[in-house]
Amino acid sequence: MSGDLVSAWRELSSRHSRVSCALERALQERHGLGRSEFEVLDRLGERFKPRMQELAEEMYLSQSALSRVVARLERDGLVERLLCAEDRRGIYVDLTDAGRARLEAARPTQHEVLEAHLSPARTPG
């Protein structure tokens, strides 16, 4: 039984790696975004000004790694950080118009890669 679990884990890990690498490559080549940068934009596109801490809890990044990704996105004019008026320690993150446009341009690429790697017709059953 444990051999089956190990095999399942290895397959899952390998599949995740293949999809992640393909997504990273496509997003970088077509939109100048890394996978983590896209994920931040994508999550911000679904929410209105979350706190950095909330965003970190939802993602696979540590808070410090997320802070570095957000700093790059902010430098490129795709997001902005805003101080929380009620709690000066809190920082909100929001998409700029340029960030929303980049996200909308990149979403079809994400869907294309996911379809190519994860659609039932193309995945081993």
C-alpha positions as CSV (number, residue, x, y, z in Angstrom):
1,M,0.0,0.0,0.0
2,S,2.7,2.5,0.8
3,G,4.3,1.9,-2.6
4,D,1.0,3.0,-4.2
5,L,1.1,6.2,-2.1
6,V,4.7,6.9,-3.0
7,S,3.9,6.3,-6.7
8,A,0.9,8.6,-6.5
9,W,2.9,11.3,-4.8
10,R,5.7,11.0,-7.5
11,E,3.1,11.2,-10.3
12,L,1.5,14.3,-8.7
13,S,4.8,16.0,-8.1
14,S,6.0,15.3,-11.6
15,R,2.8,16.5,-13.2
16,H,2.8,19.7,-11.1
17,S,6.4,20.3,-12.1
18,R,5.6,19.9,-15.9
19,V,2.6,22.2,-15.7
20,S,4.4,24.8,-13.6
21,C,7.4,24.9,-15.9
22,A,5.2,25.1,-19.0
23,L,3.2,27.9,-17.5
24,E,6.3,29.8,-16.4
25,R,7.8,29.6,-19.9
26,A,4.6,30.7,-21.7
27,L,3.9,33.6,-19.3
28,Q,7.5,34.8,-19.4
29,E,7.8,34.6,-23.2
30,R,4.4,36.1,-24.1
31,H,3.8,38.6,-21.2
32,G,7.0,39.2,-19.3
33,L,5.5,37.6,-16.2
34,G,6.8,34.8,-14.0
35,R,4.3,32.3,-12.6
36,S,4.3,33.9,-9.1
37,E,3.8,37.3,-10.6
38,F,0.9,36.1,-12.6
39,E,-0.6,34.3,-9.6
40,V,-0.5,37.5,-7.5
41,L,-2.2,39.5,-10.3
42,D,-4.8,36.7,-10.8
43,R,-5.7,36.6,-7.1
44,L,-5.8,40.4,-7.0
45,G,-8.1,40.3,-10.0
46,E,-10.6,38.3,-8.0
47,R,-10.5,40.4,-4.8
48,F,-10.6,44.0,-3.9
49,K,-7.5,45.3,-2.1
50,P,-6.6,42.3,0.2
51,R,-4.0,42.8,2.9
52,M,-0.6,41.4,2.1
53,Q,-1.0,38.9,5.0
54,E,-4.3,37.6,3.6
55,L,-2.7,37.2,0.2
56,A,0.2,35.3,1.6
57,E,-2.1,32.9,3.4
58,E,-3.8,32.0,0.1
59,M,-0.7,31.4,-1.9
60,Y,2.2,29.0,-1.9
61,L,4.7,31.9,-1.2
62,S,6.1,32.9,2.2
63,Q,5.2,36.4,3.3
64,S,8.8,37.6,2.5
65,A,8.7,36.0,-1.0
66,L,5.3,37.5,-1.7
67,S,6.7,40.9,-0.6
68,R,9.5,40.6,-3.2
69,V,7.0,39.6,-5.9
70,V,4.8,42.5,-5.0
71,A,7.7,44.9,-5.0
72,R,8.6,43.8,-8.6
73,L,5.0,44.2,-9.7
74,E,4.9,47.6,-8.0
75,R,8.1,48.7,-9.7
76,D,6.6,47.7,-13.1
77,G,3.5,49.7,-12.3
78,L,1.2,46.7,-12.2
79,V,0.1,46.9,-8.5
80,E,0.2,49.5,-5.7
81,R,0.6,49.1,-2.0
82,L,-1.6,51.2,0.3
83,L,-1.3,51.7,4.0
84,C,-4.3,50.7,6.1
85,A,-5.8,53.8,7.7
86,E,-7.1,51.9,10.8
87,D,-3.9,49.9,11.4
88,R,-0.7,51.4,10.1
89,R,1.0,48.0,10.2
90,G,-1.5,46.7,7.6
91,I,-0.7,47.0,3.9
92,Y,-3.3,46.5,1.1
93,V,-2.4,45.6,-2.4
94,D,-4.4,46.5,-5.5
95,L,-4.1,46.2,-9.2
96,T,-3.4,49.3,-11.3
97,D,-5.1,49.7,-14.7
98,A,-1.9,48.5,-16.3
99,G,-1.9,45.4,-14.0
100,R,-5.5,44.6,-14.9
101,A,-4.7,44.9,-18.6
102,R,-1.6,42.7,-18.3
103,L,-3.7,40.1,-16.3
104,E,-6.4,40.1,-18.9
105,A,-3.8,39.6,-21.7
106,A,-2.1,36.8,-19.8
107,R,-5.2,34.8,-18.7
108,P,-5.8,33.2,-22.1
109,T,-2.2,31.9,-22.0
110,Q,-2.8,30.4,-18.6
111,H,-5.9,28.7,-19.8
112,E,-4.1,27.4,-22.9
113,V,-1.3,25.9,-20.9
114,L,-3.7,24.4,-18.4
115,E,-5.9,22.9,-21.1
116,A,-2.9,21.4,-22.8
117,H,-1.6,19.7,-19.7
118,L,-4.7,19.1,-17.6
119,S,-7.7,18.4,-19.9
120,P,-9.2,14.9,-19.4
121,A,-8.5,14.0,-23.0
122,R,-4.8,14.7,-22.6
123,T,-4.1,13.4,-19.1
124,P,-3.4,9.8,-18.1
125,G,-6.4,8.3,-16.3
